[in-house]
Amino acid sequence: MMKRISYILVMTAVMLTACQQKLEFLHDLTLSNSTVNMPAEESWHVVAVYSNDDWRAFFAEPVEWASIDVEAGKEGIGRIRLDCVGNPGLKRSVKVIVKSGTLTDTLHVNQYSGVKTPEFTFAKSSVELS
């Protein structure tokens, strides 16, 4: 029993020491997704950012149908929230660039088309041909 308590105390000390060390990621800048496919309806999606330095996120080109809720973060684990308005037209896409110092990662955002199956309607129920 005394051996078990000693083991628990040693393991607790090791864990406390490990928790005080700085968190280092395998890569200096990584996103949880490289591509996000959004539905045609109004929607949002969260992407995790893993960085060893401060970072910022921005669109590669201006768009009116999407926005970034969180555009900057500190070292560690952060997030980007993408918000998209409904898409009544064809499929559309944009790139989100995430920069941390000299490092860059790219998130590809696609939004599906809101165009439904086309239907033909005729104003008159009969047609006369001459």
ChimeraX attribute file (.defattr): number of C-alpha atoms within 10 A of each C-alpha:
attribute: neighborCount
match mode: 1-to-1
recipient: residues
	/A:1	6
	/A:2	7
	/A:3	8
	/A:4	9
	/A:5	10
	/A:6	11
	/A:7	12
	/A:8	12
	/A:9	12
	/A:10	12
	/A:11	12
	/A:12	12
	/A:13	12
	/A:14	11
	/A:15	11
	/A:16	11
	/A:17	10
	/A:18	11
	/A:19	10
	/A:20	8
	/A:21	8
	/A:22	9
	/A:23	12
	/A:24	12
	/A:25	13
	/A:26	9
	/A:27	9
	/A:28	16
	/A:29	22
	/A:30	20
	/A:31	19
	/A:32	12
	/A:33	13
	/A:34	14
	/A:35	15
	/A:36	16
	/A:37	12
	/A:38	23
	/A:39	18
	/A:40	21
	/A:41	15
	/A:42	14
	/A:43	14
	/A:44	16
	/A:45	13
	/A:46	16
	/A:47	17
	/A:48	14
	/A:49	23
	/A:50	23
	/A:51	25
	/A:52	20
	/A:53	15
	/A:54	15
	/A:55	22
	/A:56	17
	/A:57	23
	/A:58	17
	/A:59	18
	/A:60	13
	/A:61	9
	/A:62	10
	/A:63	10
	/A:64	7
	/A:65	15
	/A:66	20
	/A:67	17
	/A:68	18
	/A:69	14
	/A:70	15
	/A:71	16
	/A:72	17
	/A:73	19
	/A:74	15
	/A:75	17
	/A:76	18
	/A:77	15
	/A:78	17
	/A:79	18
	/A:80	21
	/A:81	14
	/A:82	20
	/A:83	17
	/A:84	20
	/A:85	16
	/A:86	18
	/A:87	19
	/A:88	13
	/A:89	12
	/A:90	12
	/A:91	15
	/A:92	14
	/A:93	15
	/A:94	17
	/A:95	16
	/A:96	20
	/A:97	16
	/A:98	23
	/A:99	19
	/A:100	20
	/A:101	12
	/A:102	5
	/A:103	13
	/A:104	15
	/A:105	15
	/A:106	19
	/A:107	20
	/A:108	14
	/A:109	19
	/A:110	17
	/A:111	24
	/A:112	18
	/A:113	17
	/A:114	15
	/A:115	12
	/A:116	9
	/A:117	5
	/A:118	6
	/A:119	5
	/A:120	4
	/A:121	7
	/A:122	7
	/A:123	5
	/A:124	6
	/A:125	6
	/A:126	6
	/A:127	6
	/A:128	4
	/A:129	3
	/A:130	2
